[in-house]
Amino acid sequence: MALLEVDNISVHYGRIQAIHDMSLKVEEGEIVSLIGANGAGKTTTMRTLAGLLSLSGGSIRFEGDDISKMKGHTRVARGISLTPEGRGIFPAMTIMENLDMGAYALKDKSKMKEDFERVFDLFPRLKERQKQLGGTMSGGEQQMLAIGRALMGHPKVLLLDEPSMGLAPQFIRQIFSIIKQVNDQGTTILLVEQNANQALAKADRAYVLETGRITHTGTGKELLANPAIKEAYLGAA
């Protein structure tokens, strides 16, 4: 039994079908990457897994339980946290206030001090700027804050949607290093990322999504070596 199992799901926006009979799984402890071009349905998939969009077919199971109709806030409490595309931080709130919001679903908040320390160990820059407003930070710093906020909820699986989007190269390297570190600490990760080289290099397994359908799957290394994937996503023939 996989930690997260997606079985033949379909998702519509009105009459437009965005996801077609998609199936994938994420085993406990893995980094699984989902790559694809703009408009392929990657963000739709992540929002659906987080409970922000409804299924029009198929099912989603988490730890063996059917969560297909479970509301988003309940999924957070169960252990599914989304770091959304565009980061979605609260710009008028401080770093500490943003992080505190990430722990809203925790029933036992006695260890929040330890949670803050874990986030600050991963992101020393956030510790240095605890009272700074989120909206005054750089894009890379906001991405650190968005990931840190999600980690405050003790997720069993972390959904990361385009964490490197719009970031300078030094921040991209740092973010991917931290993603690996978070995984090494025991958090399972499903990663949506346009930087296919980085996404596949870090992935235990990966899926390719094209126009709402899974077209390829394999280990990260297998897809990095696949000529069709190289030509379409990695800038090489």
Number of C-alpha atoms within 10 A of each C-alpha: 12 14 18 24 20 20 16 15 20 22 23 16 12 7 6 8 14 19 27 19 16 20 17 18 20 23 19 17 17 20 26 26 27 26 27 24 16 11 13 19 21 27 19 19 24 23 19 20 25 24 22 15 18 18 18 15 16 16 18 23 18 22 16 12 11 14 18 19 12 14 14 20 15 14 19 25 17 19 17 25 28 26 26 22 19 16 21 12 22 18 15 13 16 19 27 19 17 23 27 16 17 20 21 14 18 16 8 8 12 9 8 15 9 11 20 19 13 15 22 16 12 19 19 13 13 22 16 10 14 16 13 17 17 23 15 12 16 11 18 22 17 22 26 23 27 27 29 24 26 25 25 24 26 21 21 21 28 27 24 25 24 22 26 25 17 12 16 11 11 9 17 18 13 14 21 16 13 16 21 15 13 18 16 13 10 14 21 24 27 25 26 27 24 21 17 24 17 18 24 26 16 21 22 18 24 30 25 22 22 18 17 22 18 20 12 15 16 16 16 23 15 13 22 21 10 13 12 14 19 16 11 12 18 16 10 10 11
